[in-house]
């Protein structure tokens, strides 16, 4: 999941960026809440099973899972922007060291805290409906984000963590993509080759595994999710250096929502009516939704802050969304394990909401924000030192040149 910006700047251009990022934070908050409601519906079933859908409401709530696609699109969009900017403007690329340090600061502390908490709090609740624990000797895989590579650990313990393993692999891949972008001609058309190649690679991979019953270790991988990251990257490339007016913003959002809704209805309607959707759905997965989210992200990033999505409530939810995403399923499982979770999707979800928000706020204020602020201060000192060294080098070089000329 992409990180919110924790630095505050005062000049006008950065103020506009902060206002636009508030809208993206709001979108992130909505995505986190949609996944939470999906899991609230799932884990309040007598026997949790995402395939158990018997009403229109069940099919509708099941499609709230698409919030996860929004997270992947956001990652592709936000993290690729500095690389494309450097390539198109022919300037210095982002510092690889600072990039890796920032990603580690954003992801690792909260992830390891939630991983330790999940093990300590859930290990004794074996037998709780919906709780799937891996063998103890598989736990080291979670430490190195390798849980998706074993059938015994994928989607076990704290299921949403599978997506963090995919995100980390994308973080590792992105500098290579950036390196390639810097060596391509500085035009949008040529820069689009890299994300288009990722899109094609993902579709080919999904086609190659379709219909073979290969299991989650093949479908919960970066290769399978590449199309979602790729459309986010394409949106970042298309948006570079551009702003849009409110009319265009509304049109993009409407088109994006239409794509997401059409994808959700098609996915929900097929099993409800017994329709054979064929291989196309398996290969494309949720690519139409990803394209819709890319349009929405571009609209929110390019235009002034939305009053609703960028409002204080949803933007604040977006800021704590990472901790919320990591902790909400353990909260649901703990409540269910101790008989405190009502087995009604509405009541149970509301009961779990308060402790989930409390823990995620604690994660943000006590752990995530301090680490991010410390990292930002370290980066500022490093940049200042680097500028100081460059400034000191210029007069020295000037004196050397003058001496040679003399």
Secondary structure, 3 states (H helix, E strand, C coil): CCCCCCCCCCCHHHHHHHHHHHHHHHHHHHHHHHHHHHHHHHHCCCCCCCCCCCCHHHHHHHHHHHHHHHHHHHHHHHHHHHHHHHHHHCCCCCCHHHHHHHHHHHHHHHHHHHHHHHHHHHHHHCCCCCCCCCCHHHHHHHHCCCHHHCCCCCCCCCCCHHHHHHHHHHHHHHHHHHHHHHHCCCCHHHHHHHHHHHHHHHHHHHHHHCCCCCCHHHHCCHHHHHHHHHHHHHHHHHHCCCCCCHHHHHHHHHHHHHHHHHHHHHHHHHHHHCCCCHHHHHHHCCHHHHHHHHHHHHHHHHCCCCCCCCCHHHHHHHHCHHHHHHHHHHHHHHHHHCCCCCCCHHHHHHHHHHHHHHHHHHHHHHHHHHHHHHHHHHHHHHHHHHHHHHHHHHHHHHHHHHHHHC
